[in-house]
Amino acid sequence: MLGLPDSITVALFDLDGVLTETAVLHRKAWKKAFDAFLAARAGGADHADFVEFTDEDYLDYVDGRPREDGVRAFLASRGIDDVDPQTVTAIGNGKNDMFLVSLAEDGGQAYPGSVRYLEAARDAGLRIAVVTSSKNGAAVLDAADLSKFVEVRVDGLDIVSKGLNGKPAPDSFLLGAEQMGVEPAAAAVFEDAISGIRAGSSGEFGYVVGVDRVGGGQAEAMRAAGADVVVTDLDELLPA
């Protein structure tokens, strides 16, 4: 059904980059936040010690992770280990402020192919949940007019309040399956981030769909991380 094994009754969708085009807003906000921090640390953006935050940094260290986990992972990749927790929080909060401004200005557009897939899933009786590391899950769903499809939402606020480990740990997806009342084997995970695909694979979910919107070897990395299938848009899973 809909490109999934017949045993699948629940779909657990990541949000940014899978259902909505907001991943680019996150990436731009992270770049502004990290470049400001790195420039201040180096003594200016024109200083020889300044090395900017790149798209590869976003994919490798930040994409799909809870906010402060992403900050710590990126800083560690640069050998920066002398930053206190307050600074980690400040970087993350600064990024979030910039993201919310962009969301208000640009809106949270849903991918047309994702809307078609959600409509087909609803019509076929495939139950739908969203599992995102973002604390802005509700705002993004509302902005993209997708809340009407979603039975259960697990987001960054739940991860913090319940003390869950963020992706690549499977905790948030496991909570999504639990709240939908199914075992992981009956649920499919849809992800655009390597960390999320690893979460789906390690959680022993029934099927893991990778959504590659960046190219450049990402599909191969997704398969290596445990994706059962990789598509560039969800409507590729629909019947011709």
KOLBABA-811353 format. One record per residue: residue in three letters; x, y, z of N, C-alpha, C, O in turn. Coordinates in steps of 0.2 Angstrom, whole numbers, plus 5000, padded with zeros to 4 digits. Example, Ala and Ser with C-alpha at 12.3 -4.5 7.8 and 13.67 -1.06 7.14 Angstrom:
# residues 2
ATOM residu  n_X  n_Y  n_Z ca_X ca_Y ca_Z  c_X  c_Y  c_Z  o_X  o_Y  o_Z
ATOM    ALA 5066 4972 5039 5062 4978 5039 5066 4984 5039 5071 4983 5042
ATOM    SER 5064 4989 5035 5068 4995 5036 5064 5000 5039 5067 5006 5040
# end
This chain:
# residues 240
ATOM residu  n_X  n_Y  n_Z ca_X ca_Y ca_Z  c_X  c_Y  c_Z  o_X  o_Y  o_Z
ATOM    MET 5004 4994 5000 5000 5000 5000 5004 5006 5000 5008 5007 5005
ATOM    LEU 5003 5010 4995 5007 5017 4995 5015 5016 4995 5018 5020 4998
ATOM    GLY 5017 5011 4992 5024 5010 4992 5027 5007 4998 5033 5006 4999
ATOM    LEU 5023 5004 5003 5025 5001 5009 5022 4994 5009 5018 4992 5006
ATOM    PRO 5026 4990 5014 5023 4983 5015 5016 4983 5017 5014 4988 5021
ATOM    ASP 5013 4978 5016 5006 4977 5018 5005 4977 5026 5000 4979 5029
ATOM    SER 5010 4976 5029 5010 4975 5037 5010 4982 5040 5009 4983 5046
ATOM    ILE 5011 4987 5036 5012 4994 5039 5005 4997 5040 5001 4998 5035
ATOM    THR 5003 4999 5046 4997 5003 5047 4998 5010 5049 4993 5014 5049
ATOM    VAL 5004 5012 5051 5005 5019 5053 5011 5022 5050 5016 5018 5049
ATOM    ALA 5011 5028 5048 5016 5032 5045 5019 5037 5050 5015 5041 5052
ATOM    LEU 5025 5037 5052 5028 5042 5056 5033 5046 5052 5038 5044 5050
ATOM    PHE 5030 5052 5051 5034 5057 5046 5038 5062 5050 5036 5065 5055
ATOM    ASP 5044 5063 5049 5048 5069 5051 5045 5075 5047 5041 5074 5042
ATOM    LEU 5046 5081 5049 5042 5086 5047 5047 5090 5042 5045 5090 5036
ATOM    ASP 5052 5094 5044 5056 5099 5040 5060 5095 5035 5064 5090 5037
ATOM    GLY 5059 5096 5029 5062 5092 5023 5059 5086 5021 5061 5084 5015
ATOM    VAL 5054 5084 5025 5050 5078 5022 5043 5080 5020 5041 5079 5014
ATOM    LEU 5040 5084 5024 5033 5086 5023 5033 5094 5021 5029 5096 5016
ATOM    THR 5037 5097 5024 5038 5105 5023 5044 5107 5020 5049 5104 5021
ATOM    GLU 5044 5113 5017 5051 5115 5014 5054 5120 5019 5059 5124 5017
ATOM    THR 5053 5119 5025 5056 5123 5031 5063 5121 5032 5066 5125 5036
ATOM    ALA 5065 5115 5030 5072 5113 5031 5077 5119 5029 5082 5120 5032
ATOM    VAL 5076 5122 5023 5080 5127 5021 5080 5133 5026 5085 5137 5027
ATOM    LEU 5074 5135 5029 5074 5140 5034 5078 5138 5040 5082 5143 5043
ATOM    HIS 5078 5132 5042 5082 5130 5048 5090 5131 5046 5094 5133 5050
ATOM    ARG 5091 5128 5040 5099 5129 5038 5101 5136 5038 5107 5137 5040
ATOM    LYS 5097 5140 5035 5099 5147 5035 5100 5150 5042 5105 5154 5043
ATOM    ALA 5095 5149 5046 5095 5151 5053 5101 5149 5057 5105 5152 5060
ATOM    TRP 5103 5142 5056 5109 5139 5059 5115 5143 5057 5120 5144 5060
ATOM    LYS 5116 5144 5050 5122 5147 5047 5123 5154 5051 5128 5156 5052
ATOM    LYS 5117 5158 5051 5118 5164 5054 5120 5164 5061 5125 5168 5063
ATOM    ALA 5117 5159 5065 5119 5159 5072 5126 5156 5073 5130 5159 5077
ATOM    PHE 5128 5151 5069 5135 5149 5070 5140 5153 5068 5145 5154 5071
ATOM    ASP 5139 5156 5062 5144 5161 5059 5145 5167 5064 5150 5169 5064
ATOM    ALA 5140 5169 5067 5140 5175 5072 5145 5173 5078 5149 5176 5080
ATOM    PHE 5143 5167 5080 5148 5164 5086 5155 5163 5084 5159 5165 5087
ATOM    LEU 5156 5160 5078 5163 5158 5075 5166 5165 5074 5172 5165 5075
ATOM    ALA 5163 5170 5071 5166 5176 5069 5168 5180 5076 5174 5182 5076
ATOM    ALA 5164 5180 5081 5166 5183 5087 5172 5179 5091 5176 5183 5093
ATOM    ARG 5172 5173 5090 5177 5169 5093 5184 5170 5090 5189 5170 5093
ATOM    ALA 5183 5171 5083 5190 5172 5079 5192 5179 5079 5198 5180 5077
ATOM    GLY 5188 5184 5081 5190 5191 5081 5188 5194 5075 5190 5200 5073
ATOM    GLY 5183 5191 5071 5180 5195 5065 5179 5190 5060 5183 5185 5059
ATOM    ALA 5174 5191 5055 5173 5186 5050 5178 5187 5045 5179 5182 5040
ATOM    ASP 5183 5192 5045 5188 5193 5040 5195 5190 5043 5200 5191 5040
ATOM    HIS 5194 5187 5049 5200 5185 5052 5202 5178 5049 5198 5174 5047
ATOM    ALA 5209 5177 5049 5211 5170 5046 5208 5164 5049 5208 5159 5046
ATOM    ASP 5207 5165 5056 5204 5159 5060 5197 5158 5059 5194 5153 5061
ATOM    PHE 5193 5162 5055 5186 5161 5054 5185 5156 5049 5187 5157 5043
ATOM    VAL 5181 5151 5050 5179 5146 5045 5172 5145 5046 5169 5143 5051
ATOM    GLU 5168 5147 5041 5161 5148 5041 5158 5141 5041 5161 5136 5040
ATOM    PHE 5151 5141 5044 5147 5135 5044 5145 5134 5037 5142 5138 5034
ATOM    THR 5145 5127 5035 5143 5125 5028 5137 5121 5028 5135 5119 5033
ATOM    ASP 5135 5120 5022 5129 5115 5021 5131 5108 5023 5127 5105 5026
ATOM    GLU 5137 5106 5022 5140 5100 5025 5139 5099 5032 5138 5094 5035
ATOM    ASP 5141 5105 5036 5141 5105 5043 5133 5104 5045 5132 5100 5050
ATOM    TYR 5129 5107 5042 5122 5106 5043 5120 5099 5043 5116 5096 5047
ATOM    LEU 5121 5096 5037 5119 5089 5036 5122 5084 5041 5119 5079 5043
ATOM    ASP 5129 5085 5043 5133 5081 5047 5131 5081 5054 5131 5076 5058
ATOM    TYR 5130 5087 5057 5130 5088 5064 5123 5091 5067 5122 5090 5073
ATOM    VAL 5119 5094 5062 5113 5098 5065 5107 5095 5063 5102 5094 5067
ATOM    ASP 5107 5093 5056 5100 5091 5053 5097 5085 5057 5100 5080 5058
ATOM    GLY 5091 5086 5059 5087 5081 5063 5088 5080 5070 5084 5076 5073
ATOM    ARG 5093 5083 5073 5095 5083 5080 5091 5088 5084 5089 5093 5081
ATOM    PRO 5089 5087 5090 5087 5092 5095 5092 5098 5095 5098 5097 5094
ATOM    ARG 5089 5104 5096 5093 5110 5095 5100 5110 5099 5105 5111 5095
ATOM    GLU 5100 5109 5105 5106 5109 5109 5111 5103 5107 5117 5104 5108
ATOM    ASP 5108 5098 5106 5112 5092 5103 5116 5094 5097 5122 5093 5096
ATOM    GLY 5112 5097 5092 5116 5100 5086 5121 5105 5088 5126 5105 5084
ATOM    VAL 5120 5109 5092 5125 5114 5094 5131 5111 5097 5137 5112 5094
ATOM    ARG 5130 5106 5101 5136 5103 5104 5140 5098 5099 5146 5098 5099
ATOM    ALA 5136 5095 5095 5139 5091 5090 5143 5095 5085 5149 5093 5083
ATOM    PHE 5141 5101 5083 5145 5105 5078 5151 5108 5081 5156 5108 5079
ATOM    LEU 5150 5111 5087 5156 5113 5091 5161 5108 5092 5167 5110 5091
ATOM    ALA 5159 5102 5094 5164 5097 5095 5168 5095 5088 5174 5094 5088
ATOM    SER 5164 5096 5083 5167 5094 5076 5173 5100 5075 5177 5098 5071
ATOM    ARG 5172 5105 5078 5177 5111 5077 5183 5111 5082 5187 5115 5083
ATOM    GLY 5182 5106 5087 5187 5105 5092 5186 5111 5098 5190 5112 5101
ATOM    ILE 5180 5113 5098 5178 5118 5103 5175 5115 5109 5169 5113 5108
ATOM    ASP 5178 5115 5114 5176 5111 5120 5176 5115 5126 5175 5113 5132
ATOM    ASP 5177 5122 5126 5177 5126 5131 5171 5131 5132 5171 5136 5135
ATOM    VAL 5165 5129 5129 5159 5133 5129 5155 5130 5135 5153 5124 5135
ATOM    ASP 5152 5135 5139 5148 5133 5144 5141 5132 5142 5139 5134 5136
ATOM    PRO 5137 5128 5146 5130 5127 5144 5125 5133 5142 5121 5132 5138
ATOM    GLN 5127 5138 5146 5123 5144 5144 5124 5147 5137 5119 5149 5134
ATOM    THR 5130 5146 5135 5132 5148 5128 5129 5143 5123 5126 5146 5118
ATOM    VAL 5129 5137 5124 5125 5132 5120 5118 5134 5119 5115 5134 5114
ATOM    THR 5115 5135 5125 5108 5137 5125 5107 5144 5121 5102 5144 5117
ATOM    ALA 5111 5148 5122 5110 5155 5118 5111 5154 5111 5107 5157 5107
ATOM    ILE 5116 5150 5109 5116 5149 5101 5110 5146 5099 5107 5148 5093
ATOM    GLY 5108 5141 5102 5101 5137 5100 5095 5142 5100 5091 5142 5095
ATOM    ASN 5095 5146 5105 5089 5151 5105 5090 5156 5100 5085 5158 5097
ATOM    GLY 5096 5159 5099 5097 5163 5094 5095 5161 5087 5091 5164 5083
ATOM    LYS 5097 5155 5085 5094 5151 5079 5087 5151 5079 5084 5152 5074
ATOM    ASN 5084 5149 5084 5076 5148 5084 5073 5155 5083 5068 5155 5080
ATOM    ASP 5075 5160 5086 5072 5167 5085 5073 5168 5077 5068 5171 5075
ATOM    MET 5078 5167 5074 5079 5169 5067 5075 5164 5063 5072 5166 5058
ATOM    PHE 5074 5158 5065 5069 5153 5061 5062 5156 5062 5059 5156 5057
ATOM    LEU 5060 5158 5068 5053 5160 5068 5052 5166 5064 5046 5167 5062
ATOM    VAL 5056 5171 5064 5056 5177 5060 5055 5175 5053 5050 5177 5049
ATOM    SER 5059 5170 5050 5058 5168 5043 5052 5164 5042 5049 5165 5037
ATOM    LEU 5050 5160 5047 5043 5157 5046 5038 5161 5046 5033 5160 5041
ATOM    ALA 5038 5167 5050 5032 5172 5049 5032 5176 5043 5027 5177 5040
ATOM    GLU 5038 5177 5040 5039 5181 5034 5038 5176 5028 5034 5179 5023
ATOM    ASP 5040 5170 5028 5040 5166 5022 5035 5161 5022 5033 5158 5017
ATOM    GLY 5032 5159 5028 5027 5154 5029 5030 5147 5028 5036 5146 5027
ATOM    GLY 5027 5142 5030 5029 5135 5030 5026 5131 5025 5021 5128 5026
ATOM    GLN 5029 5131 5019 5026 5128 5013 5026 5121 5013 5032 5118 5015
ATOM    ALA 5021 5117 5012 5022 5110 5011 5024 5108 5004 5022 5111 4999
ATOM    TYR 5028 5103 5003 5029 5100 4997 5023 5097 4993 5019 5093 4997
ATOM    PRO 5021 5099 4987 5015 5097 4984 5015 5089 4984 5010 5086 4985
ATOM    GLY 5021 5086 4983 5021 5079 4982 5019 5076 4989 5016 5070 4990
ATOM    SER 5021 5079 4994 5020 5077 5001 5012 5077 5003 5009 5073 5006
ATOM    VAL 5009 5083 5001 5002 5084 5002 4998 5078 4998 4993 5075 5001
ATOM    ARG 5000 5077 4992 4997 5071 4988 4998 5065 4992 4993 5061 4992
ATOM    TYR 5003 5063 4994 5004 5057 4998 5000 5057 5004 4997 5052 5006
ATOM    LEU 5000 5062 5008 4996 5062 5014 4988 5061 5012 4985 5058 5016
ATOM    GLU 4986 5065 5007 4979 5064 5005 4978 5056 5003 4973 5054 5005
ATOM    ALA 4982 5053 5000 4982 5046 4998 4982 5042 5004 4978 5037 5004
ATOM    ALA 4986 5043 5009 4987 5039 5015 4980 5040 5019 4978 5035 5021
ATOM    ARG 4978 5046 5019 4971 5047 5023 4966 5043 5020 4962 5039 5023
ATOM    ASP 4965 5043 5013 4960 5040 5009 4961 5032 5010 4956 5028 5010
ATOM    ALA 4967 5030 5011 4968 5022 5011 4968 5020 5018 4968 5014 5019
ATOM    GLY 4967 5024 5023 4967 5022 5030 4973 5021 5033 4974 5018 5039
ATOM    LEU 4979 5024 5030 4985 5023 5034 4985 5029 5039 4985 5035 5037
ATOM    ARG 4986 5027 5045 4986 5032 5050 4993 5036 5050 4998 5034 5049
ATOM    ILE 4992 5043 5052 4998 5048 5051 5000 5051 5058 4996 5053 5062
ATOM    ALA 5006 5051 5059 5009 5054 5065 5015 5058 5062 5018 5056 5057
ATOM    VAL 5017 5064 5066 5023 5067 5064 5028 5067 5070 5025 5068 5076
ATOM    VAL 5034 5065 5069 5039 5065 5074 5045 5069 5072 5048 5068 5067
ATOM    THR 5046 5075 5075 5051 5080 5074 5055 5082 5080 5052 5082 5085
ATOM    SER 5061 5083 5079 5065 5086 5084 5064 5093 5086 5066 5096 5091
ATOM    SER 5061 5097 5081 5059 5104 5082 5054 5105 5087 5049 5101 5088
ATOM    LYS 5055 5110 5091 5050 5113 5096 5045 5117 5093 5040 5119 5096
ATOM    ASN 5046 5118 5086 5041 5122 5083 5036 5118 5079 5033 5121 5074
ATOM    GLY 5035 5112 5080 5031 5107 5076 5024 5109 5075 5022 5109 5069
ATOM    ALA 5021 5111 5080 5014 5114 5079 5013 5120 5075 5009 5120 5071
ATOM    ALA 5018 5125 5076 5018 5131 5072 5019 5129 5064 5016 5132 5060
ATOM    VAL 5024 5125 5063 5025 5123 5056 5019 5119 5053 5017 5121 5047
ATOM    LEU 5016 5115 5056 5011 5111 5054 5005 5116 5052 5002 5115 5047
ATOM    ASP 5004 5120 5057 4998 5125 5056 5000 5129 5050 4995 5131 5046
ATOM    ALA 5006 5132 5049 5008 5136 5044 5007 5133 5037 5005 5136 5032
ATOM    ALA 5008 5127 5037 5008 5123 5031 5001 5120 5029 5000 5116 5024
ATOM    ASP 4997 5121 5034 4990 5118 5033 4990 5110 5033 4986 5107 5029
ATOM    LEU 4994 5107 5037 4995 5100 5037 4992 5097 5044 4991 5091 5044
ATOM    SER 4990 5101 5049 4988 5098 5055 4982 5093 5054 4981 5089 5058
ATOM    LYS 4978 5095 5049 4971 5091 5048 4973 5084 5046 4968 5080 5047
ATOM    PHE 4979 5082 5044 4981 5075 5042 4983 5071 5048 4984 5065 5048
ATOM    VAL 4985 5075 5054 4990 5072 5059 4986 5070 5065 4982 5074 5068
ATOM    GLU 4986 5063 5067 4983 5061 5072 4987 5062 5079 4984 5063 5084
ATOM    VAL 4994 5061 5078 4998 5062 5084 5004 5066 5082 5007 5065 5076
ATOM    ARG 5006 5070 5086 5013 5074 5085 5017 5073 5091 5015 5074 5097
ATOM    VAL 5023 5071 5090 5029 5071 5094 5034 5076 5092 5036 5076 5086
ATOM    ASP 5036 5081 5096 5041 5086 5094 5046 5087 5100 5046 5083 5105
ATOM    GLY 5050 5092 5099 5056 5094 5103 5053 5095 5110 5057 5094 5115
ATOM    LEU 5047 5098 5111 5045 5099 5118 5044 5093 5121 5045 5092 5127
ATOM    ASP 5041 5087 5118 5040 5081 5121 5047 5078 5123 5048 5075 5128
ATOM    ILE 5052 5078 5118 5058 5075 5119 5061 5078 5126 5064 5074 5130
ATOM    VAL 5061 5085 5127 5063 5088 5133 5059 5086 5139 5062 5084 5144
ATOM    SER 5053 5087 5139 5048 5085 5145 5048 5078 5147 5048 5077 5153
ATOM    LYS 5050 5074 5142 5050 5066 5144 5057 5064 5145 5058 5058 5146
ATOM    GLY 5062 5068 5144 5069 5066 5145 5071 5061 5140 5075 5056 5142
ATOM    LEU 5068 5061 5134 5070 5057 5129 5077 5058 5126 5079 5064 5126
ATOM    ASN 5080 5053 5123 5086 5055 5119 5084 5057 5112 5079 5054 5109
ATOM    GLY 5088 5062 5109 5086 5064 5103 5088 5059 5097 5093 5055 5099
ATOM    LYS 5086 5060 5091 5089 5057 5085 5097 5058 5085 5099 5063 5086
ATOM    PRO 5101 5052 5084 5099 5046 5081 5096 5041 5085 5095 5035 5083
ATOM    ALA 5095 5042 5092 5092 5037 5096 5085 5037 5093 5082 5041 5091
ATOM    PRO 5081 5031 5094 5075 5030 5091 5069 5032 5096 5063 5031 5094
ATOM    ASP 5071 5035 5102 5066 5036 5107 5060 5040 5105 5054 5038 5106
ATOM    SER 5061 5045 5101 5055 5049 5099 5050 5046 5094 5044 5046 5094
ATOM    PHE 5053 5042 5089 5049 5037 5085 5046 5032 5089 5040 5030 5087
ATOM    LEU 5049 5029 5094 5046 5024 5098 5040 5027 5102 5035 5024 5102
ATOM    LEU 5041 5033 5104 5035 5036 5108 5029 5038 5103 5023 5037 5104
ATOM    GLY 5031 5040 5096 5026 5040 5091 5022 5034 5090 5016 5034 5090
ATOM    ALA 5025 5028 5090 5022 5022 5089 5018 5020 5095 5012 5018 5094
ATOM    GLU 5020 5021 5101 5017 5020 5107 5010 5024 5107 5005 5021 5109
ATOM    GLN 5011 5030 5105 5005 5035 5106 5000 5033 5100 4994 5034 5101
ATOM    MET 5002 5030 5095 4997 5027 5090 4995 5020 5091 4990 5018 5088
ATOM    GLY 4998 5017 5097 4995 5011 5099 4997 5005 5095 4994 5000 5094
ATOM    VAL 5003 5006 5091 5006 5000 5087 5013 4998 5089 5017 5002 5092
ATOM    GLU 5015 4992 5088 5022 4990 5088 5026 4994 5083 5024 4995 5077
ATOM    PRO 5033 4995 5084 5037 4998 5079 5037 4994 5072 5037 4997 5067
ATOM    ALA 5036 4987 5072 5036 4983 5066 5030 4985 5062 5030 4984 5056
ATOM    ALA 5025 4988 5064 5019 4990 5060 5019 4997 5058 5014 5000 5055
ATOM    ALA 5025 5001 5059 5025 5008 5058 5031 5009 5053 5036 5006 5053
ATOM    ALA 5030 5014 5048 5035 5016 5043 5038 5023 5046 5034 5027 5048
ATOM    VAL 5044 5024 5045 5048 5030 5047 5049 5033 5040 5052 5030 5036
ATOM    PHE 5048 5040 5039 5049 5044 5034 5054 5049 5036 5052 5054 5040
ATOM    GLU 5060 5050 5033 5065 5054 5036 5070 5057 5030 5071 5054 5025
ATOM    ASP 5072 5063 5031 5077 5066 5026 5084 5067 5029 5088 5069 5026
ATOM    ALA 5084 5065 5036 5091 5066 5039 5094 5060 5041 5090 5055 5042
ATOM    ILE 5100 5059 5040 5104 5053 5042 5103 5051 5049 5102 5045 5050
ATOM    SER 5103 5056 5053 5101 5054 5060 5094 5051 5061 5094 5046 5065
ATOM    GLY 5090 5053 5058 5083 5051 5058 5082 5044 5055 5079 5039 5058
ATOM    ILE 5086 5043 5050 5086 5036 5047 5089 5031 5051 5087 5025 5052
ATOM    ARG 5094 5033 5055 5098 5028 5060 5093 5027 5065 5093 5021 5068
ATOM    ALA 5089 5032 5067 5084 5031 5073 5079 5026 5070 5077 5021 5074
ATOM    GLY 5076 5026 5064 5071 5022 5062 5074 5015 5061 5071 5010 5063
ATOM    SER 5081 5014 5059 5084 5008 5058 5085 5004 5065 5084 4998 5066
ATOM    SER 5088 5008 5070 5089 5005 5076 5083 5004 5080 5083 4999 5085
ATOM    GLY 5078 5007 5079 5071 5006 5082 5068 5000 5080 5062 4998 5082
ATOM    GLU 5070 4997 5075 5067 4991 5072 5060 4992 5069 5056 4988 5070
ATOM    PHE 5059 4998 5066 5053 4999 5063 5052 4995 5056 5057 4993 5053
ATOM    GLY 5046 4994 5054 5044 4990 5049 5047 4992 5042 5048 4988 5038
ATOM    TYR 5048 4998 5041 5050 5001 5035 5053 5008 5036 5050 5012 5040
ATOM    VAL 5059 5009 5033 5062 5016 5033 5062 5019 5026 5066 5016 5022
ATOM    VAL 5059 5025 5025 5059 5028 5019 5064 5034 5020 5063 5039 5024
ATOM    GLY 5069 5035 5015 5073 5040 5015 5071 5045 5010 5069 5043 5004
ATOM    VAL 5071 5052 5011 5069 5057 5007 5075 5061 5005 5077 5065 5009
ATOM    ASP 5078 5060 4999 5084 5064 4997 5082 5070 4993 5080 5069 4987
ATOM    ARG 5082 5076 4996 5081 5082 4993 5087 5086 4991 5087 5092 4989
ATOM    VAL 5093 5083 4993 5100 5087 4992 5104 5084 4987 5108 5087 4984
ATOM    GLY 5104 5077 4985 5108 5074 4981 5115 5073 4983 5116 5074 4989
ATOM    GLY 5120 5073 4978 5127 5073 4980 5129 5067 4985 5133 5068 4989
ATOM    GLY 5127 5061 4984 5128 5055 4988 5124 5054 4994 5125 5049 4997
ATOM    GLN 5119 5058 4995 5115 5058 5001 5111 5051 5000 5110 5048 5006
ATOM    ALA 5109 5049 4995 5105 5043 4994 5109 5037 4996 5106 5033 5000
ATOM    GLU 5115 5037 4994 5120 5031 4996 5121 5031 5004 5121 5026 5007
ATOM    ALA 5121 5037 5007 5122 5038 5014 5116 5035 5018 5116 5032 5023
ATOM    MET 5110 5037 5015 5104 5035 5018 5103 5027 5018 5101 5024 5023
ATOM    ARG 5105 5024 5012 5105 5017 5012 5109 5014 5017 5108 5009 5020
ATOM    ALA 5115 5017 5017 5120 5014 5022 5118 5015 5029 5120 5011 5034
ATOM    ALA 5114 5020 5031 5111 5021 5037 5105 5017 5039 5103 5016 5045
ATOM    GLY 5103 5013 5034 5097 5009 5035 5091 5010 5032 5086 5007 5033
ATOM    ALA 5091 5015 5027 5084 5016 5023 5083 5010 5019 5087 5007 5015
ATOM    ASP 5076 5008 5019 5074 5002 5014 5073 5005 5007 5074 5001 5003
ATOM    VAL 5071 5011 5007 5070 5014 5000 5072 5021 5000 5071 5024 5006
ATOM    VAL 5074 5024 4995 5076 5031 4995 5072 5034 4989 5073 5032 4983
ATOM    VAL 5069 5040 4990 5065 5044 4985 5067 5051 4985 5070 5053 4990
ATOM    THR 5066 5054 4980 5067 5062 4980 5061 5066 4982 5061 5072 4983
ATOM    ASP 5055 5062 4981 5049 5065 4983 5044 5060 4985 5044 5054 4982
ATOM    LEU 5039 5061 4990 5035 5056 4992 5030 5053 4987 5028 5048 4987
ATOM    ASP 5028 5058 4982 5024 5055 4977 5027 5050 4972 5023 5047 4968
ATOM    GLU 5033 5049 4973 5036 5043 4969 5034 5036 4972 5034 5031 4969
ATOM    LEU 5031 5036 4978 5028 5030 4981 5021 5029 4979 5019 5023 4980
ATOM    LEU 5018 5034 4976 5011 5033 4974 5010 5029 4968 5015 5029 4963
ATOM    PRO 5005 5025 4967 5004 5021 4960 5004 5026 4954 5002 5032 4955
ATOM    ALA 5007 5023 4949 5007 5027 4943 5000 5029 4940 5000 5032 4935
# end
